[in-house]
Amino acid sequence: METAEFIGVLRREGPLLADAAGQAGLDTEVPSCPGWQVRDLVRHQGIVHRWATGFVTEGRMEAAPIQGDTPEDETLLDWFREGHSRLTRSLTAAPPELRCWYFLPAPSPLAFWARRQAHETTVHRVDAEAALGKELSPIDTAFASDGVDELLTGFHVRAKSRVRSELPRSLRVLAVDAPTGQNDWLMHLSADPPRTQRAGEGPADCTVRGTAAELYLALWNRGPYEGLEVSGDASLVDLWRRTAAV
């Protein structure tokens, strides 16, 4: 996907999150984020949007903590919408040669921040809709496949990943509706951080198959695993569910 496409997703997902949050009510529990109410979700995402905007607009070259002040409930959703709008405008206006800090492999800092904030906002939009109890808004196949890729080849190859196995094991993830080359990941698990190959060759101890959207929700721990096809050692799926929270 191109950077402009990620910005388009981000532009759409922010209002969906705010609308669902407003309909659910700020006191409502968020089932996919134990201990959080909807206000916590909105506060978190609003702070993250402003945090990301700072790197894009100011060209910050060093990491900074995700923190900030939030308003009272009466203006919280307006505050969220303003921060989301500022982020999308900043990404749209940023030059391709933008230089700033970023933390996962990407073609450029701009490509990274557009992609990361699109997925961040989508996952939390799912949280808001889950709190509301409504049917989830659809997730495009190409975007969902990219989100699986970001998770498996970006987040979970870092030292921070807790997905570890004392015995070397392998987990294959297959998106049945995504194009070849964008649908197959082989994760090698050990006592070290996972190592992920795109379209990796060889057998796997466990294979998980589903649509890209089903895998996106399940692997981000936002959706059920029951609709997925699991073959081989299902204990690796249990391992993922216990340890893969980002």
C-alpha positions in Angstrom: 0.0 0.0 0.0 1.1 3.6 -0.7 1.4 6.3 1.9 -1.6 8.1 0.6 -3.7 5.0 1.0 -2.7 4.7 4.6 -3.6 8.4 5.2 -7.0 7.7 3.6 -7.6 4.8 6.0 -6.6 7.0 8.9 -8.9 9.7 7.8 -11.8 7.3 7.7 -11.1 5.4 10.9 -10.8 8.4 13.3 -14.4 9.5 12.9 -15.7 5.9 13.1 -13.9 5.6 16.4 -15.3 8.9 17.7 -18.8 8.1 16.6 -18.8 4.6 18.2 -17.3 6.1 21.4 -20.0 8.8 21.5 -22.8 6.3 21.0 -21.4 3.8 23.5 -20.9 6.4 26.3 -17.6 7.3 28.0 -18.5 5.1 31.1 -18.9 1.9 29.1 -16.4 -0.9 29.6 -14.2 -1.8 26.6 -14.2 -5.7 26.5 -11.1 -5.9 24.4 -9.1 -3.7 26.8 -9.7 -5.0 30.3 -9.8 -2.3 32.9 -10.5 0.4 30.4 -13.7 2.5 29.9 -14.4 4.2 26.6 -13.0 7.5 28.0 -9.6 5.8 28.6 -9.6 4.5 25.0 -10.4 8.0 23.6 -7.8 9.6 25.8 -5.1 7.1 24.8 -5.8 7.4 21.1 -6.0 11.2 21.3 -2.6 11.4 23.1 -1.1 9.0 20.6 -2.3 11.1 17.6 -0.7 14.2 19.1 2.5 12.3 20.0 2.8 11.1 16.3 2.0 14.6 15.0 4.9 16.0 17.0 7.4 13.9 15.1 5.9 14.7 11.7 5.5 18.4 12.2 8.6 19.1 14.2 11.0 16.6 12.8 11.9 15.2 16.2 14.9 12.9 15.9 14.7 11.3 19.3 12.1 9.1 21.0 9.7 10.7 23.4 7.2 9.3 26.0 3.6 8.9 25.0 2.0 11.3 27.4 -0.1 14.4 27.6 -3.0 16.2 29.2 -6.6 15.4 28.3 -9.8 17.5 28.8 -12.9 16.8 30.8 -15.6 14.5 29.5 -17.7 17.3 28.1 -15.1 18.2 25.4 -13.2 14.9 25.1 -14.6 13.8 21.8 -14.2 17.2 20.2 -10.6 17.1 21.5 -10.1 13.7 19.9 -11.5 14.8 16.6 -9.3 17.9 16.5 -6.1 15.9 17.2 -7.0 13.3 14.6 -7.7 15.9 12.0 -4.4 17.6 12.7 -2.5 14.4 12.3 -4.1 13.6 8.9 -3.4 17.1 7.7 0.2 16.9 8.9 0.8 13.6 7.2 -0.8 14.9 4.0 1.3 18.0 4.0 4.6 16.4 5.0 7.3 16.2 2.3 8.4 12.7 1.1 11.9 13.5 2.3 10.7 14.1 5.9 13.3 13.2 8.5 12.2 12.2 12.0 12.4 9.4 14.5 10.5 6.2 13.9 10.7 2.7 15.4 9.9 0.0 12.8 11.5 -0.8 9.4 9.9 1.4 6.7 10.7 2.9 3.3 10.7 6.3 5.0 9.7 8.1 8.2 6.6 9.4 6.5 5.6 6.0 5.2 6.1 4.6 8.7 3.9 7.2 10.5 1.1 7.0 8.0 1.1 3.2 8.2 1.5 3.0 12.0 -1.2 5.5 12.8 -3.6 3.9 10.3 -3.3 0.6 12.0 -3.3 2.1 15.5 -6.5 3.9 14.9 -8.2 1.0 13.2 -7.4 -1.4 16.1 -8.8 1.1 18.6 -11.8 1.8 16.4 -12.5 -1.9 16.7 -12.3 -1.5 20.5 -14.8 1.4 20.4 -17.3 -0.6 18.3 -16.9 -3.6 20.5 -17.8 -1.4 23.5 -20.8 -0.2 21.6 -21.8 -3.8 20.8 -22.3 -3.1 17.1 -21.2 -5.1 14.1 -17.7 -4.1 13.3 -17.0 -1.9 10.3 -15.3 -3.8 7.5 -11.5 -3.9 7.1 -10.1 -4.0 3.6 -8.2 -7.1 2.6 -5.0 -5.4 1.5 -5.0 -3.2 4.6 -5.7 -6.2 6.9 -2.9 -8.2 5.2 -0.5 -5.2 5.7 -1.5 -5.1 9.4 -0.7 -8.8 9.8 2.7 -8.1 8.2 3.4 -5.1 10.4 2.6 -7.2 13.5 4.6 -10.3 12.5 7.6 -8.7 10.7 7.8 -5.5 12.7 6.5 -5.7 16.3 7.2 -9.3 17.0 10.8 -9.5 15.8 11.8 -6.9 18.4 13.5 -7.8 21.7 10.3 -6.6 23.4 8.2 -9.5 22.0 7.2 -12.0 24.7 6.3 -14.7 22.1 9.0 -17.2 23.0 9.3 -21.0 23.1 11.9 -23.0 25.0 11.8 -25.5 22.2 12.3 -24.3 18.6 8.8 -24.2 17.0 7.3 -22.7 13.8 4.0 -21.0 13.2 2.7 -20.3 9.7 0.0 -17.7 9.1 -1.9 -17.8 5.8 -4.4 -15.2 4.6 -6.6 -17.1 2.1 -8.0 -14.0 0.3 -4.8 -12.0 -0.1 -2.6 -12.0 -3.2 0.4 -14.4 -3.3 3.4 -12.7 -1.8 1.2 -10.8 0.6 -0.5 -13.7 2.4 2.1 -16.0 3.9 4.3 -15.6 7.0 6.4 -18.2 8.7 7.4 -17.4 12.3 10.3 -19.2 13.9 9.9 -19.3 17.6 12.6 -19.9 20.2 13.9 -18.5 23.5 15.1 -15.5 21.4 12.8 -13.0 19.7 10.8 -14.5 16.9 12.2 -14.5 13.4 9.6 -14.1 10.6 9.9 -14.9 6.9 7.5 -13.7 4.3 6.5 -16.7 2.2 9.0 -18.8 4.1 9.6 -22.3 2.8 9.3 -25.5 4.7 6.8 -27.2 7.0 5.4 -25.5 10.1 4.5 -27.0 13.5 1.2 -25.1 13.3 -0.6 -23.3 10.5 -3.4 -20.8 11.0 -5.6 -19.9 8.0 -8.3 -17.3 7.6 -9.2 -14.2 5.7 -6.9 -11.3 6.1 -9.5 -9.4 8.2 -10.1 -12.4 10.4 -6.3 -12.8 11.0 -5.9 -9.1 11.6 -8.5 -9.1 14.4 -7.4 -12.4 15.9 -3.6 -11.7 15.9 -4.1 -8.2 17.4 -6.3 -10.0 20.0 -9.4 -8.2 18.9 -11.3 -11.0 17.3 -12.3 -14.6 17.8 -10.1 -17.5 16.8 -13.0 -19.9 16.3 -13.5 -18.9 12.6 -9.8 -19.7 11.8 -8.6 -23.0 10.5 -5.8 -24.3 12.7 -3.8 -27.4 11.8 -0.9 -29.0 13.6 0.1 -28.0 17.2 -2.7 -25.8 18.4 -0.7 -25.0 21.6 1.2 -22.4 19.5 -2.0 -20.5 19.0 -2.6 -20.6 22.8 1.0 -19.3 23.2 0.3 -16.4 20.9 -2.9 -15.5 22.7 -1.2 -15.5 26.1 1.9 -13.5 25.1 1.4 -11.5 22.0 -0.2 -8.3 23.4 1.6 -5.2 22.1 
